[in-house]
Amino acid sequence: MFSHVFVSVSDFERALRFYQPLMQGLGLERRFCEPERPWAGWHSAGRSRPFFVICKPHDGLPHAPGNGQMMAFAAADRAMVRAVHDIALAHGGTCEGAPGLRTHYHPDYYGAYFRDPDGNKFGVACHAPEAEAGAGIRIATYADPVHREQVVRLWGRTFSYGTAHNDPALGIDKKLAVADGLFFVALAQASVIGTVLAGYDGHRGWLYSVAVDPGHRSRGVGTALVRHAERALTDRGCMKINLQIAPGNESVAAFYEALGYGVEPRVSMGKRIAANIPGGGA
């Protein structure tokens, strides 16, 4: 129905701090960001339109929110409604209606409402019944800060990294700085039970940090995470996906072989860039 939607803001930097985590919570990726104009836009992975844009008014006049105007984002399930509402309030938004059922619209309408720091009003809504929306496990784009502590704990339990550049909190910050929309979590209701990071350089793709909580293994969570990341890379035009398996963890090779990956005759080499690692990476 729509090509694009513009929302005016008065302070672009403040607005960007609000909208970037909000868009991540909705599973949207940033299409562009040009502070000199200033404007920024987001869209669904693998699709060019419609896209959502924030910018200062083109006529140069002061921003003013419209009375009676509202935009509502679609949520995959009710947990996403709650998470996005929490993200909005944590980044300077104000509540216009807590998450909950609004049966006067229809029996399964579950929504929440908030305003951005400029007073623009938004809603986020799920139209699926609870049994359909909340059943099983869902793969979602990582949302900060909603998922941060749970991911840090999961990686602490799953990986035995002892080097500074693999610190979980640092890894999260570095991935978010790229803003590529390729950080995914597996959720059981609102609990993070798995992760996968993907990367794409325009030719090859990579998978990293595939982790599943020990209590949820052998239930298809890892497979769902890998397949989700593969689809995201495929949508970007990726032709080949690589991954590495650390020494001592060779048994996981069977898992990847079952998903179509094969061992290749390669020598893996790496170089740490000490200037970008807290403490020099010692």
CYANA upper distance limits for C-alpha pairs under 8 A (distance plus 0.5 A):
  2 PHE  CA     49 ARG  CA      8.45
  2 PHE  CA     50 PRO  CA      6.31
  3 SER  CA     49 ARG  CA      6.33
  3 SER  CA     50 PRO  CA      5.11
  3 SER  CA     51 PHE  CA      7.33
  4 HIS  CA     49 ARG  CA      7.32
  4 HIS  CA     50 PRO  CA      5.42
  4 HIS  CA     51 PHE  CA      5.24
  4 HIS  CA     52 PHE  CA      6.30
  4 HIS  CA     53 VAL  CA      7.82
  5 VAL  CA     50 PRO  CA      8.22
  5 VAL  CA     51 PHE  CA      7.00
  5 VAL  CA     52 PHE  CA      5.53
  5 VAL  CA     53 VAL  CA      6.51
  6 PHE  CA     52 PHE  CA      6.79
  6 PHE  CA     53 VAL  CA      5.26
  6 PHE  CA     54 ILE  CA      6.31
  6 PHE  CA     55 CYS  CA      7.69
  7 VAL  CA     52 PHE  CA      8.41
  7 VAL  CA     53 VAL  CA      6.68
  7 VAL  CA     54 ILE  CA      5.42
  7 VAL  CA     55 CYS  CA      6.99
  7 VAL  CA    120 ASN  CA      8.34
  8 SER  CA     54 ILE  CA      6.27
  8 SER  CA     55 CYS  CA      5.58
  8 SER  CA     56 LYS  CA      5.60
  8 SER  CA     57 PRO  CA      6.01
  8 SER  CA     63 HIS  CA      6.78
  9 VAL  CA     15 ALA  CA      7.22
  9 VAL  CA     54 ILE  CA      7.14
  9 VAL  CA     55 CYS  CA      6.31
  9 VAL  CA     56 LYS  CA      5.64
  9 VAL  CA     57 PRO  CA      7.75
  9 VAL  CA     63 HIS  CA      6.49
  9 VAL  CA    118 ASP  CA      6.54
 10 SER  CA     56 LYS  CA      6.54
 10 SER  CA     62 PRO  CA      7.45
 10 SER  CA     63 HIS  CA      6.01
 10 SER  CA    118 ASP  CA      7.16
 11 ASP  CA     15 ALA  CA      6.61
 11 ASP  CA     56 LYS  CA      8.26
 12 PHE  CA     16 LEU  CA      6.54
 12 PHE  CA     35 PRO  CA      8.05
 12 PHE  CA     38 PRO  CA      7.19
 12 PHE  CA     39 TRP  CA      7.90
 12 PHE  CA     54 ILE  CA      8.43
 12 PHE  CA     55 CYS  CA      7.33
 12 PHE  CA     56 LYS  CA      7.59
 13 GLU  CA     17 ARG  CA      6.88
 13 GLU  CA     35 PRO  CA      8.41
 14 ARG  CA     18 PHE  CA      6.97
 14 ARG  CA    117 PRO  CA      8.33
 15 ALA  CA     19 TYR  CA      6.55
 15 ALA  CA     54 ILE  CA      8.30
 15 ALA  CA    116 ASP  CA      8.33
 15 ALA  CA    117 PRO  CA      7.52
 15 ALA  CA    118 ASP  CA      8.45
 16 LEU  CA     20 GLN  CA      6.24
 16 LEU  CA     40 ALA  CA      8.32
 17 ARG  CA     21 PRO  CA      7.78
 17 ARG  CA     91 HIS  CA      7.59
 18 PHE  CA     22 LEU  CA      7.10
 18 PHE  CA     88 ALA  CA      7.48
 18 PHE  CA     91 HIS  CA      5.66
 18 PHE  CA     92 GLY  CA      7.18
 18 PHE  CA     93 GLY  CA      8.15
 18 PHE  CA    116 ASP  CA      7.86
 18 PHE  CA    117 PRO  CA      8.21
 19 TYR  CA     23 MET  CA      6.41
 20 GLN  CA     24 GLN  CA      6.85
 20 GLN  CA     30 ARG  CA      8.46
 21 PRO  CA     25 GLY  CA      6.64
 21 PRO  CA     87 ILE  CA      7.45
 21 PRO  CA    143 ALA  CA      6.86
 21 PRO  CA    144 ASP  CA      6.49
 22 LEU  CA     26 LEU  CA      6.99
 22 LEU  CA     84 VAL  CA      6.79
 22 LEU  CA     87 ILE  CA      6.56
 22 LEU  CA     88 ALA  CA      6.81
 22 LEU  CA    143 ALA  CA      8.19
 23 MET  CA     27 GLY  CA      6.84
 23 MET  CA     28 LEU  CA      5.71
 23 MET  CA     29 GLU  CA      7.46
 23 MET  CA     42 TRP  CA      7.76
 24 GLN  CA     28 LEU  CA      6.07
 24 GLN  CA     29 GLU  CA      7.22
 24 GLN  CA    141 THR  CA      6.86
 24 GLN  CA    142 TYR  CA      7.05
 24 GLN  CA    143 ALA  CA      5.92
 24 GLN  CA    144 ASP  CA      8.18
 24 GLN  CA    181 GLY  CA      7.59
 25 GLY  CA     80 MET  CA      7.96
 25 GLY  CA     83 ALA  CA      7.57
 25 GLY  CA     84 VAL  CA      6.17
 25 GLY  CA     87 ILE  CA      7.96
 25 GLY  CA    141 THR  CA      7.02
 25 GLY  CA    142 TYR  CA      7.08
 25 GLY  CA    143 ALA  CA      4.96
 25 GLY  CA    144 ASP  CA      7.92
 26 LEU  CA     75 ALA  CA      7.41
 26 LEU  CA     80 MET  CA      7.87
 26 LEU  CA     84 VAL  CA      7.35
 26 LEU  CA    141 THR  CA      7.87
 27 GLY  CA     44 SER  CA      7.68
 27 GLY  CA     45 ALA  CA      8.50
 27 GLY  CA    140 ALA  CA      7.09
 27 GLY  CA    141 THR  CA      5.33
 27 GLY  CA    142 TYR  CA      8.17
 27 GLY  CA    181 GLY  CA      7.83
 28 LEU  CA     42 TRP  CA      6.68
 28 LEU  CA     43 HIS  CA      5.93
 28 LEU  CA     44 SER  CA      5.33
 28 LEU  CA     45 ALA  CA      6.92
 28 LEU  CA    141 THR  CA      8.47
 28 LEU  CA    181 GLY  CA      7.41
 29 GLU  CA     42 TRP  CA      5.89
 29 GLU  CA     43 HIS  CA      6.15
 29 GLU  CA     44 SER  CA      6.64
 29 GLU  CA     45 ALA  CA      6.62
 29 GLU  CA    179 ALA  CA      7.69
 29 GLU  CA    180 ASP  CA      6.83
 29 GLU  CA    181 GLY  CA      5.43
 30 ARG  CA     40 ALA  CA      8.12
 30 ARG  CA     41 GLY  CA      6.39
 30 ARG  CA     42 TRP  CA      4.67
 30 ARG  CA     43 HIS  CA      6.98
 30 ARG  CA    179 ALA  CA      7.27
 30 ARG  CA    180 ASP  CA      7.55
 30 ARG  CA    181 GLY  CA      8.02
 31 ARG  CA     40 ALA  CA      8.04
 31 ARG  CA     41 GLY  CA      5.93
 31 ARG  CA     42 TRP  CA      5.47
 31 ARG  CA     43 HIS  CA      6.91
 32 PHE  CA     40 ALA  CA      5.91
 32 PHE  CA     41 GLY  CA      5.92
 32 PHE  CA     42 TRP  CA      7.65
 33 CYS  CA     38 PRO  CA      8.39
 33 CYS  CA     39 TRP  CA      6.51
 33 CYS  CA     40 ALA  CA      4.60
 33 CYS  CA     41 GLY  CA      7.05
 34 GLU  CA     38 PRO  CA      6.02
 34 GLU  CA     39 TRP  CA      5.96
 34 GLU  CA     40 ALA  CA      6.64
 35 PRO  CA     39 TRP  CA      6.57
 35 PRO  CA     40 ALA  CA      8.18
 38 PRO  CA     55 CYS  CA      6.43
 38 PRO  CA     56 LYS  CA      7.27
 39 TRP  CA     53 VAL  CA      7.43
 39 TRP  CA     54 ILE  CA      6.07
 39 TRP  CA     55 CYS  CA      4.85
 39 TRP  CA     56 LYS  CA      7.72
 40 ALA  CA     53 VAL  CA      6.11
 40 ALA  CA     54 ILE  CA      6.06
 40 ALA  CA     55 CYS  CA      7.31
 41 GLY  CA     51 PHE  CA      6.92
 41 GLY  CA     52 PHE  CA      5.83
 41 GLY  CA     53 VAL  CA      4.69
 41 GLY  CA     54 ILE  CA      6.96
 42 TRP  CA     51 PHE  CA      5.97
 42 TRP  CA     52 PHE  CA      5.78
 42 TRP  CA     53 VAL  CA      7.14
 43 HIS  CA     47 ARG  CA      7.27
 43 HIS  CA     48 SER  CA      7.10
 43 HIS  CA     49 ARG  CA      6.99
 43 HIS  CA     50 PRO  CA      6.97
 43 HIS  CA     51 PHE  CA      5.05
 43 HIS  CA     52 PHE  CA      6.93
 44 SER  CA     48 SER  CA      7.98
 44 SER  CA     49 ARG  CA      8.23
 44 SER  CA     51 PHE  CA      8.16
 45 ALA  CA    181 GLY  CA      8.11
 45 ALA  CA    232 ALA  CA      7.42
 45 ALA  CA    235 ASP  CA      7.89
 46 GLY  CA    232 ALA  CA      7.78
 46 GLY  CA    235 ASP  CA      5.44
 46 GLY  CA    236 ARG  CA      6.67
 56 LYS  CA     60 GLY  CA      8.05
 56 LYS  CA     63 HIS  CA      7.72
 57 PRO  CA     61 LEU  CA      6.90
 57 PRO  CA     62 PRO  CA      7.64
 57 PRO  CA     63 HIS  CA      6.86
 63 HIS  CA    118 ASP  CA      8.42
 64 ALA  CA    118 ASP  CA      8.37
 64 ALA  CA    119 GLY  CA      8.50
 65 PRO  CA    118 ASP  CA      7.69
 65 PRO  CA    119 GLY  CA      6.32
 65 PRO  CA    120 ASN  CA      5.73
 65 PRO  CA    121 LYS  CA      8.45
 66 GLY  CA    120 ASN  CA      7.85
 69 GLN  CA    121 LYS  CA      7.59
 70 MET  CA    120 ASN  CA      7.91
 70 MET  CA    121 LYS  CA      5.62
 70 MET  CA    122 PHE  CA      5.86
 70 MET  CA    123 GLY  CA      7.68
 71 MET  CA    121 LYS  CA      7.35
 71 MET  CA    122 PHE  CA      5.42
 71 MET  CA    123 GLY  CA      6.64
 72 ALA  CA    122 PHE  CA      5.92
 72 ALA  CA    123 GLY  CA      4.60
 72 ALA  CA    124 VAL  CA      5.62
 72 ALA  CA    125 ALA  CA      7.35
 73 PHE  CA    122 PHE  CA      8.10
 73 PHE  CA    123 GLY  CA      6.62
 73 PHE  CA    124 VAL  CA      5.09
 73 PHE  CA    125 ALA  CA      6.87
 74 ALA  CA    124 VAL  CA      6.29
 74 ALA  CA    125 ALA  CA      5.76
 74 ALA  CA    126 CYS  CA      6.64
 75 ALA  CA     80 MET  CA      6.31
 75 ALA  CA     81 VAL  CA      6.45
 75 ALA  CA    124 VAL  CA      6.81
 75 ALA  CA    125 ALA  CA      6.00
 75 ALA  CA    126 CYS  CA      5.47
 76 ALA  CA     80 MET  CA      6.99
 76 ALA  CA    126 CYS  CA      6.78
 76 ALA  CA    133 ALA  CA      7.71
 77 ASP  CA     81 VAL  CA      7.27
 77 ASP  CA    126 CYS  CA      5.99
 77 ASP  CA    127 HIS  CA      8.45
 77 ASP  CA    128 ALA  CA      7.46
 77 ASP  CA    133 ALA  CA      5.29
 77 ASP  CA    134 GLY  CA      7.01
 78 ARG  CA     82 ARG  CA      7.00
 78 ARG  CA    110 TYR  CA      7.05
 78 ARG  CA    111 GLY  CA      8.35
 78 ARG  CA    125 ALA  CA      8.31
 78 ARG  CA    126 CYS  CA      6.39
 78 ARG  CA    130 GLU  CA      7.95
 78 ARG  CA    133 ALA  CA      7.15
 78 ARG  CA    134 GLY  CA      7.54
 79 ALA  CA     83 ALA  CA      6.66
 79 ALA  CA    134 GLY  CA      8.03
 79 ALA  CA    189 GLN  CA      6.95
 79 ALA  CA    190 ALA  CA      6.56
 80 MET  CA     84 VAL  CA      6.44
 81 VAL  CA     85 HIS  CA      6.70
 81 VAL  CA     99 PRO  CA      7.25
 81 VAL  CA    110 TYR  CA      8.20
 81 VAL  CA    111 GLY  CA      6.85
 81 VAL  CA    112 ALA  CA      7.10
 81 VAL  CA    124 VAL  CA      6.38
 81 VAL  CA    125 ALA  CA      6.72
 81 VAL  CA    126 CYS  CA      7.40
 82 ARG  CA     86 ASP  CA      6.71
 82 ARG  CA     99 PRO  CA      6.38
 82 ARG  CA    112 ALA  CA      7.98
 83 ALA  CA     87 ILE  CA      6.71
 83 ALA  CA    146 VAL  CA      7.20
 84 VAL  CA     88 ALA  CA      6.71
 84 VAL  CA    124 VAL  CA      8.08
 85 HIS  CA     89 LEU  CA      6.95
 85 HIS  CA     98 ALA  CA      8.31
 85 HIS  CA     99 PRO  CA      7.87
 85 HIS  CA    112 ALA  CA      7.04
 85 HIS  CA    113 TYR  CA      7.74
 85 HIS  CA    114 PHE  CA      7.59
 85 HIS  CA    124 VAL  CA      8.18
 86 ASP  CA     90 ALA  CA      6.61
 86 ASP  CA    146 VAL  CA      8.12
 87 ILE  CA     91 HIS  CA      6.80
 87 ILE  CA    143 ALA  CA      8.50
 87 ILE  CA    144 ASP  CA      8.04
 87 ILE  CA    145 PRO  CA      7.73
 87 ILE  CA    146 VAL  CA      7.40
 88 ALA  CA     92 GLY  CA      7.16
 88 ALA  CA     93 GLY  CA      5.54
 88 ALA  CA     94 THR  CA      7.96
 88 ALA  CA    114 PHE  CA      7.65
 88 ALA  CA    116 ASP  CA      7.82
 89 LEU  CA     93 GLY  CA      5.00
 89 LEU  CA     94 THR  CA      6.22
 89 LEU  CA     95 CYS  CA      7.34
 89 LEU  CA    114 PHE  CA      8.29
 92 GLY  CA    116 ASP  CA      7.47
 92 GLY  CA    117 PRO  CA      6.27
 93 GLY  CA    114 PHE  CA      6.98
 93 GLY  CA    115 ARG  CA      5.93
 93 GLY  CA    116 ASP  CA      5.13
 93 GLY  CA    117 PRO  CA      5.89
 94 THR  CA    114 PHE  CA      5.96
 94 THR  CA    115 ARG  CA      5.75
 94 THR  CA    116 ASP  CA      7.30
 94 THR  CA    117 PRO  CA      8.10
 95 CYS  CA    113 TYR  CA      6.77
 95 CYS  CA    114 PHE  CA      4.94
 95 CYS  CA    115 ARG  CA      7.06
 96 GLU  CA    112 ALA  CA      8.11
 96 GLU  CA    113 TYR  CA      5.32
 96 GLU  CA    114 PHE  CA      5.08
 96 GLU  CA    115 ARG  CA      7.24
 96 GLU  CA    121 LYS  CA      8.48
 97 GLY  CA    112 ALA  CA      5.91
 97 GLY  CA    113 TYR  CA      5.21
 97 GLY  CA    114 PHE  CA      7.15
 98 ALA  CA    111 GLY  CA      8.38
 98 ALA  CA    112 ALA  CA      5.69
 98 ALA  CA    113 TYR  CA      7.07
 99 PRO  CA    110 TYR  CA      7.50
 99 PRO  CA    111 GLY  CA      5.89
 99 PRO  CA    112 ALA  CA      4.75
 99 PRO  CA    113 TYR  CA      8.03
100 GLY  CA    110 TYR  CA      5.84
100 GLY  CA    111 GLY  CA      6.20
100 GLY  CA    112 ALA  CA      7.13
101 LEU  CA    107 PRO  CA      8.33
101 LEU  CA    108 ASP  CA      7.41
101 LEU  CA    109 TYR  CA      6.16
101 LEU  CA    110 TYR  CA      4.80
101 LEU  CA    111 GLY  CA      6.89
102 ARG  CA    106 HIS  CA      7.62
102 ARG  CA    107 PRO  CA      7.92
102 ARG  CA    108 ASP  CA      8.21
102 ARG  CA    109 TYR  CA      5.97
102 ARG  CA    110 TYR  CA      6.53
102 ARG  CA    111 GLY  CA      7.48
103 THR  CA    107 PRO  CA      5.04
103 THR  CA    108 ASP  CA      7.11
103 THR  CA    109 TYR  CA      6.57
105 TYR  CA    109 TYR  CA      6.94
108 ASP  CA    126 CYS  CA      8.34
108 ASP  CA    127 HIS  CA      6.04
108 ASP  CA    128 ALA  CA      6.46
108 ASP  CA    129 PRO  CA      5.73
108 ASP  CA    130 GLU  CA      8.12
109 TYR  CA    125 ALA  CA      7.39
109 TYR  CA    126 CYS  CA      6.64
109 TYR  CA    127 HIS  CA      5.37
109 TYR  CA    128 ALA  CA      7.86
110 TYR  CA    125 ALA  CA      6.12
110 TYR  CA    126 CYS  CA      5.73
110 TYR  CA    127 HIS  CA      6.86
111 GLY  CA    123 GLY  CA      7.38
111 GLY  CA    124 VAL  CA      6.03
111 GLY  CA    125 ALA  CA      4.63
111 GLY  CA    126 CYS  CA      6.76
112 ALA  CA    123 GLY  CA      6.16
112 ALA  CA    124 VAL  CA      6.04
112 ALA  CA    125 ALA  CA      7.12
113 TYR  CA    121 LYS  CA      7.84
113 TYR  CA    122 PHE  CA      6.23
113 TYR  CA    123 GLY  CA      4.83
113 TYR  CA    124 VAL  CA      7.01
114 PHE  CA    121 LYS  CA      6.37
114 PHE  CA    122 PHE  CA      5.99
114 PHE  CA    123 GLY  CA      6.91
115 ARG  CA    119 GLY  CA      5.67
115 ARG  CA    120 ASN  CA      5.69
115 ARG  CA    121 LYS  CA      4.84
115 ARG  CA    122 PHE  CA      6.44
116 ASP  CA    120 ASN  CA      5.93
116 ASP  CA    121 LYS  CA      7.17
116 ASP  CA    122 PHE  CA      8.25
128 ALA  CA    132 GLU  CA      6.77
128 ALA  CA    133 ALA  CA      6.13
129 PRO  CA    133 ALA  CA      6.45
130 GLU  CA    134 GLY  CA      5.94
130 GLU  CA    135 ALA  CA      8.14
131 ALA  CA    135 ALA  CA      6.20
134 GLY  CA    189 GLN  CA      6.90
135 ALA  CA    189 GLN  CA      8.48
136 GLY  CA    188 ALA  CA      7.12
136 GLY  CA    189 GLN  CA      8.41
137 ILE  CA    186 ALA  CA      7.13
137 ILE  CA    187 LEU  CA      6.09
137 ILE  CA    188 ALA  CA      5.46
137 ILE  CA    189 GLN  CA      7.73
137 ILE  CA    221 VAL  CA      8.19
138 ARG  CA    186 ALA  CA      6.18
138 ARG  CA    187 LEU  CA      5.68
138 ARG  CA    188 ALA  CA      7.19
138 ARG  CA    189 GLN  CA      8.40
139 ILE  CA    184 PHE  CA      7.19
139 ILE  CA    185 VAL  CA      6.18
139 ILE  CA    186 ALA  CA      5.01
139 ILE  CA    187 LEU  CA      6.71
139 ILE  CA    224 ALA  CA      7.98
139 ILE  CA    225 LEU  CA      7.24
139 ILE  CA    228 HIS  CA      7.90
140 ALA  CA    184 PHE  CA      6.07
140 ALA  CA    185 VAL  CA      5.95
140 ALA  CA    186 ALA  CA      6.93
140 ALA  CA    187 LEU  CA      7.83
141 THR  CA    181 GLY  CA      7.44
141 THR  CA    182 LEU  CA      7.85
141 THR  CA    183 PHE  CA      6.40
141 THR  CA    184 PHE  CA      4.94
141 THR  CA    185 VAL  CA      6.67
142 TYR  CA    147 HIS  CA      7.08
142 TYR  CA    183 PHE  CA      6.04
142 TYR  CA    184 PHE  CA      5.57
142 TYR  CA    185 VAL  CA      6.20
143 ALA  CA    147 HIS  CA      6.24
143 ALA  CA    148 ARG  CA      8.13
144 ASP  CA    148 ARG  CA      6.35
145 PRO  CA    149 GLU  CA      8.21
147 HIS  CA    151 VAL  CA      6.64
147 HIS  CA    192 VAL  CA      7.42
148 ARG  CA    152 VAL  CA      6.70
148 ARG  CA    169 ALA  CA      8.42
148 ARG  CA    172 ILE  CA      8.28
149 GLU  CA    153 ARG  CA      6.73
150 GLN  CA    154 LEU  CA      6.61
150 GLN  CA    191 SER  CA      8.10
150 GLN  CA    192 VAL  CA      6.55
151 VAL  CA    155 TRP  CA      6.58
151 VAL  CA    168 PRO  CA      8.44
151 VAL  CA    192 VAL  CA      7.28
151 VAL  CA    195 THR  CA      8.04
152 VAL  CA    156 GLY  CA      6.58
152 VAL  CA    168 PRO  CA      5.95
152 VAL  CA    169 ALA  CA      6.89
153 ARG  CA    157 ARG  CA      6.79
154 LEU  CA    158 THR  CA      6.54
154 LEU  CA    193 ILE  CA      8.01
154 LEU  CA    194 GLY  CA      8.12
154 LEU  CA    211 ALA  CA      8.11
154 LEU  CA    212 VAL  CA      8.31
154 LEU  CA    213 ASP  CA      7.01
155 TRP  CA    159 PHE  CA      6.00
155 TRP  CA    168 PRO  CA      7.11
155 TRP  CA    211 ALA  CA      7.63
156 GLY  CA    160 SER  CA      7.65
156 GLY  CA    168 PRO  CA      7.91
158 THR  CA    211 ALA  CA      7.06
158 THR  CA    212 VAL  CA      8.13
158 THR  CA    213 ASP  CA      7.85
161 TYR  CA    166 ASN  CA      6.68
161 TYR  CA    167 ASP  CA      8.01
162 GLY  CA    166 ASN  CA      7.73
162 GLY  CA    167 ASP  CA      8.26
163 THR  CA    167 ASP  CA      7.44
163 THR  CA    281 GLY  CA      7.40
163 THR  CA    282 ALA  CA      7.92
164 ALA  CA    277 ILE  CA      7.31
164 ALA  CA    278 PRO  CA      7.35
164 ALA  CA    279 GLY  CA      8.17
164 ALA  CA    281 GLY  CA      5.74
164 ALA  CA    282 ALA  CA      7.47
165 HIS  CA    170 LEU  CA      7.65
165 HIS  CA    171 GLY  CA      7.86
165 HIS  CA    277 ILE  CA      6.25
165 HIS  CA    278 PRO  CA      8.07
165 HIS  CA    281 GLY  CA      6.71
166 ASN  CA    170 LEU  CA      7.64
166 ASN  CA    171 GLY  CA      6.70
167 ASP  CA    171 GLY  CA      6.56
168 PRO  CA    172 ILE  CA      6.75
169 ALA  CA    173 ASP  CA      6.80
170 LEU  CA    174 LYS  CA      6.61
171 GLY  CA    175 LYS  CA      6.68
172 ILE  CA    176 LEU  CA      6.66
173 ASP  CA    177 ALA  CA      6.68
174 LYS  CA    178 VAL  CA      7.28
175 LYS  CA    179 ALA  CA      7.38
175 LYS  CA    183 PHE  CA      8.01
176 LEU  CA    180 ASP  CA      8.25
182 LEU  CA    197 LEU  CA      6.48
182 LEU  CA    198 ALA  CA      5.70
182 LEU  CA    199 GLY  CA      7.17
182 LEU  CA    229 ALA  CA      7.71
182 LEU  CA    232 ALA  CA      7.83
183 PHE  CA    195 THR  CA      8.14
183 PHE  CA    196 VAL  CA      6.73
183 PHE  CA    197 LEU  CA      5.16
183 PHE  CA    198 ALA  CA      6.95
184 PHE  CA    195 THR  CA      6.22
184 PHE  CA    196 VAL  CA      5.92
184 PHE  CA    197 LEU  CA      6.82
184 PHE  CA    225 LEU  CA      7.93
184 PHE  CA    229 ALA  CA      8.05
185 VAL  CA    192 VAL  CA      6.91
185 VAL  CA    193 ILE  CA      7.92
185 VAL  CA    194 GLY  CA      6.02
185 VAL  CA    195 THR  CA      4.88
185 VAL  CA    196 VAL  CA      7.02
185 VAL  CA    225 LEU  CA      7.99
186 ALA  CA    192 VAL  CA      6.29
186 ALA  CA    193 ILE  CA      6.02
186 ALA  CA    194 GLY  CA      5.18
186 ALA  CA    195 THR  CA      6.55
186 ALA  CA    221 VAL  CA      7.62
186 ALA  CA    225 LEU  CA      7.33
187 LEU  CA    191 SER  CA      5.82
187 LEU  CA    192 VAL  CA      5.23
187 LEU  CA    193 ILE  CA      6.25
187 LEU  CA    194 GLY  CA      7.68
188 ALA  CA    192 VAL  CA      7.11
188 ALA  CA    193 ILE  CA      7.18
193 ILE  CA    212 VAL  CA      6.27
193 ILE  CA    213 ASP  CA      5.58
193 ILE  CA    216 HIS  CA      7.50
194 GLY  CA    210 VAL  CA      7.84
194 GLY  CA    211 ALA  CA      5.72
194 GLY  CA    212 VAL  CA      4.66
194 GLY  CA    213 ASP  CA      6.50
194 GLY  CA    221 VAL  CA      7.61
194 GLY  CA    222 GLY  CA      7.79
194 GLY  CA    225 LEU  CA      8.11
195 THR  CA    209 SER  CA      7.13
195 THR  CA    210 VAL  CA      5.99
195 THR  CA    211 ALA  CA      5.72
195 THR  CA    212 VAL  CA      7.19
195 THR  CA    225 LEU  CA      7.45
196 VAL  CA    207 LEU  CA      7.48
196 VAL  CA    208 TYR  CA      6.60
196 VAL  CA    209 SER  CA      5.78
196 VAL  CA    210 VAL  CA      4.90
196 VAL  CA    211 ALA  CA      7.16
196 VAL  CA    225 LEU  CA      6.74
196 VAL  CA    226 VAL  CA      7.54
196 VAL  CA    229 ALA  CA      7.75
197 LEU  CA    207 LEU  CA      6.31
197 LEU  CA    208 TYR  CA      5.45
197 LEU  CA    209 SER  CA      6.29
197 LEU  CA    210 VAL  CA      7.46
197 LEU  CA    229 ALA  CA      8.13
198 ALA  CA    205 GLY  CA      7.47
198 ALA  CA    206 TRP  CA      5.94
198 ALA  CA    207 LEU  CA      5.09
198 ALA  CA    208 TYR  CA      6.57
198 ALA  CA    229 ALA  CA      6.83
198 ALA  CA    233 LEU  CA      8.16
199 GLY  CA    205 GLY  CA      5.97
199 GLY  CA    206 TRP  CA      5.51
199 GLY  CA    207 LEU  CA      7.10
199 GLY  CA    233 LEU  CA      8.47
200 TYR  CA    204 ARG  CA      6.48
200 TYR  CA    205 GLY  CA      4.91
200 TYR  CA    206 TRP  CA      6.98
200 TYR  CA    233 LEU  CA      7.50
200 TYR  CA    238 CYS  CA      7.73
201 ASP  CA    205 GLY  CA      7.19
202 GLY  CA    237 GLY  CA      8.12
202 GLY  CA    238 CYS  CA      7.33
203 HIS  CA    237 GLY  CA      8.29
203 HIS  CA    238 CYS  CA      6.24
203 HIS  CA    239 MET  CA      6.83
203 HIS  CA    240 LYS  CA      7.89
204 ARG  CA    238 CYS  CA      6.30
204 ARG  CA    239 MET  CA      6.64
204 ARG  CA    240 LYS  CA      5.61
204 ARG  CA    241 ILE  CA      6.29
204 ARG  CA    242 ASN  CA      7.77
205 GLY  CA    233 LEU  CA      7.09
205 GLY  CA    238 CYS  CA      6.59
205 GLY  CA    239 MET  CA      8.16
205 GLY  CA    240 LYS  CA      6.56
205 GLY  CA    241 ILE  CA      4.94
205 GLY  CA    242 ASN  CA      6.62
206 TRP  CA    241 ILE  CA      5.84
206 TRP  CA    242 ASN  CA      5.29
206 TRP  CA    243 LEU  CA      6.10
207 LEU  CA    226 VAL  CA      8.50
207 LEU  CA    229 ALA  CA      8.27
207 LEU  CA    241 ILE  CA      7.77
207 LEU  CA    242 ASN  CA      7.02
207 LEU  CA    243 LEU  CA      5.78
208 TYR  CA    243 LEU  CA      7.33
208 TYR  CA    244 GLN  CA      8.41
210 VAL  CA    222 GLY  CA      7.70
210 VAL  CA    225 LEU  CA      8.19
210 VAL  CA    226 VAL  CA      8.17
211 ALA  CA    222 GLY  CA      7.75
212 VAL  CA    216 HIS  CA      7.20
212 VAL  CA    217 ARG  CA      6.77
212 VAL  CA    221 VAL  CA      7.44
212 VAL  CA    222 GLY  CA      6.81
213 ASP  CA    217 ARG  CA      7.09
216 HIS  CA    221 VAL  CA      7.77
217 ARG  CA    221 VAL  CA      7.32
217 ARG  CA    222 GLY  CA      8.09
220 GLY  CA    224 ALA  CA      6.64
221 VAL  CA    225 LEU  CA      6.75
222 GLY  CA    226 VAL  CA      6.73
223 THR  CA    227 ARG  CA      6.54
223 THR  CA    259 LEU  CA      8.20
224 ALA  CA    228 HIS  CA      6.54
225 LEU  CA    229 ALA  CA      6.77
226 VAL  CA    230 GLU  CA      6.59
227 ARG  CA    231 ARG  CA      6.73
228 HIS  CA    232 ALA  CA      6.89
229 ALA  CA    233 LEU  CA      6.75
230 GLU  CA    234 THR  CA      6.49
230 GLU  CA    241 ILE  CA      8.36
231 ARG  CA    235 ASP  CA      6.58
232 ALA  CA    236 ARG  CA      7.16
233 LEU  CA    237 GLY  CA      7.19
233 LEU  CA    238 CYS  CA      5.92
234 THR  CA    238 CYS  CA      5.54
234 THR  CA    239 MET  CA      7.78
245 ILE  CA    249 ASN  CA      7.00
245 ILE  CA    250 GLU  CA      7.09
245 ILE  CA    252 VAL  CA      8.23
245 ILE  CA    253 ALA  CA      7.96
246 ALA  CA    250 GLU  CA      7.70
249 ASN  CA    253 ALA  CA      8.49
251 SER  CA    255 PHE  CA      8.45
252 VAL  CA    256 TYR  CA      7.37
253 ALA  CA    257 GLU  CA      6.57
254 ALA  CA    258 ALA  CA      6.67
255 PHE  CA    259 LEU  CA      7.28
256 TYR  CA    260 GLY  CA      7.03
256 TYR  CA    261 TYR  CA      5.89
256 TYR  CA    262 GLY  CA      8.14
257 GLU  CA    261 TYR  CA      5.18
257 GLU  CA    262 GLY  CA      6.28
272 ARG  CA    281 GLY  CA      8.09
273 ILE  CA    277 ILE  CA      7.38
274 ALA  CA    278 PRO  CA      8.41
274 ALA  CA    280 GLY  CA      5.02
274 ALA  CA    281 GLY  CA      6.00
275 ALA  CA    280 GLY  CA      6.55
276 ASN  CA    280 GLY  CA      7.81
277 ILE  CA    281 GLY  CA      5.66
